């Protein structure tokens, strides 16, 4: 993905017409649109093809299975037009390798979850997060997912993966994360959902976050 606005929309709506309307509104304000199971289960995998005209699509399916199944899932998603897939790393190096190898063949991206943004992620995920981040770097994934709600974790993950891999960070807005704090901690893109797609003016809300991001980058340079 090109690093223009540093903003990714998490589009967790159910209606395809609403999804298209919001995507059209924020086009140019976001570098990618992240879609997950709620929208795809409600509207079908073909929704990806309809949305990709507005921004690159990240399929947030958190793929977590044996290598062959992982590859089959990613094949279907890439065939549908997605530019990237988010996968879990806890299933081990061979399952991740299957995804990364396919993405490399297709010139697509794989992002690996190190830690999610909700409070429950503290129960079990932090213990494994650093090892998963190292595995993602060893496997040469495109990047990792680290929580904007915990900027200190973004800093730790950045130290593990270095500068070669990208970090995308969910949790800005409704979950309490700060775009500025996440960017300062070392994330490349912040992911924002409800604050955008529930806004009466998604384009204006997105533009405001982009201005905040640009300001913090300018002030820190």
N, C-alpha and C positions, 0 to 999 in steps of 0.2 A: 504494500500500500504506500501511496505517496503521503508524506507527512506535511499536509497543507494546513488544515484547521486543527488537527490533533484531537478531534471529537468523533466519537462513534455513537450512533443511535442504537439503543436496545429497543427493538420494536416488538413489545410483548402484547400486542393487541390480537383479537381473534377474527375480526372481520376483514376480508380481503380489500374491500373498497376503502375502508378506513386506513388500512395499511398503505395502500397506494396514495391516498390523499396526503397522509403525513409524510411519506417518503418524497413525494413531489415537492412538498412545502419546504423540507429541509435540504433538498438537493443543493449542493454548493456550500452548505454550512457544515457538512459532515464528510469525513473521509471514508466512512463505511457505514453500513447498516447491519446490525446483528439481529438475526432471526433465530428463534428457538422452537421447541416443540409446540408451545401453545398456538402460534400462528400457523405452523406447518400442519399440525393435526387438524386444525379447524378449516384451513383453506387448501390444503394439498401442497405437495412439493413444488408444483408448478408456480406457486407464488414467488419463488426465487427468481424465475425467469421474468416475471412481471416487474420486480423491484430492482433488478440489476441495472436497468436503464437509468436509475437515479443515483446509484452509488454501488461500489463493490459490496458483495454480500458475504458476511461471516456467518456460517451455520453453527449455532451454539447448541450442538447435540451432546456435548460432553461424552463423546464416544468412549466406551469402557467395556471391551470384550476381548476375546482371543484374537490373535493376529489376523486370521482369515476373515473373521466377521468384521473386524475393524476396517479391513481393506474394502470389503463389499459395501459397507455403509458409506465410506468416503467416496467410493466410485460413484454411487448413486447421487450423492450430494454434488460432487464436481460435475457430473453429467447434467445436473439440473441447472448449472450455471453459477454455483457458489464459487467464490474466490478463495475462501479459507474455511477450515473446520476447527472447532475447539474440541479437544480430546482430553480425557483424563490420563494421568501418568501412573496412577497407583496399580494399574494392571501389569506394569513391568516393561522392561526395555524392548522385548520382542513385539509386543502389541503396539507400542509407540513407533517402533521402527517400521512396521507395516504401513502406518499412516504417513510417516515422513517420506518413505521411499515412493509411495504413490504420488504424494504431493510434488515431489521433485520431478517425477515423470511428467506430470501434468502442468508443471510450472505454477503450482498453487502453494498455499500456505497452511501450516499447522501450528496452532497455538495450544499450549499445554497448561492445564490448570495446576497451579501450585497451591493456591488457597483461595477460597471463595469469600465473598464480602459480608455475608450475614453473620450474626453472633455465633450460631452453632458451629461455624467452621473452626472455632477455637477448641471444640471438644476433642477432635481427632486430627484435623488436617494439618495443623501447624507442625506437628511432630514429623510428618513425612514431607512437608513442603520443600524444605531445603534439598533433600535428596532428589525429589522430583525435578526441581529446578536444575540441579547438576545433570541429571539424566537428559533433560531437554536440551541442555547445551551440548552434552556429549553426542547426542543423536542429531545435532544440527537442525533442530526444529526452527521454525521462523520466529517463534517467540513464546512467551508465557503469559498466563493470566495471574495477576497479583492484585490484592484488594486496595482500592482507593480509601476504604474506610479505616485502613491501618497503614498509614504512610511509612511507618518504621519497618514494616514487612517488605514494602516495595524497595526500600533502601537495601535491606538484607538480600533480597532476591537479585537486585541489580549487581551487588558485589559478587554473587555466585556466578551469574551468567555472563558478566562482562558487558561489553558494548555491542557485541555481534548480534545478539538476539533482542527482539523488541519486547516491550512490556505493554500489555493492554490492561486497564484497571477499571473494573466495575464498582458501582456503589456510590457514585457521585449524585447528589440530589436527595431523593426520597430516603435513601439509606443513611444519609448524614455525611457522606464523604465530600471532600473539597477538591475541586479541579485544580486549584492553585497548589494545594498541599501535595497532591499526587504528582503533579508535574515537577515540583521542586524535589520530590523524593526520588525521581528518576524514571517515572513512567513515560512512555512515548505517546500513548493515547488514553484519554479517559472515556469511559462508557457511561452514557446517561440514558435512562429509560423514562420513568414516569414524569419527571420534570419536563420532558419534551413532549411525549405523545399524549399526555393528559392536559397539556397547556392549550389555552384558547388560541394561542399564536405560537405554534411550534417553531416557525422560522425565526421569530423574534427571540424566543427563548434560546434557541441554538446560537444565534448571533451573539447574544449576551455572554454565553459561556465561552465562545471563541474569543471574544474581546478580553475576557478575564485571563484566558490562557496566554494570549499574545502579550498581555501586560506583564504577567509574571515572568515570561521568558525574557522580555525586554529589560525588566528591572534586574534580572539576575545575570544579565550578560555584561 
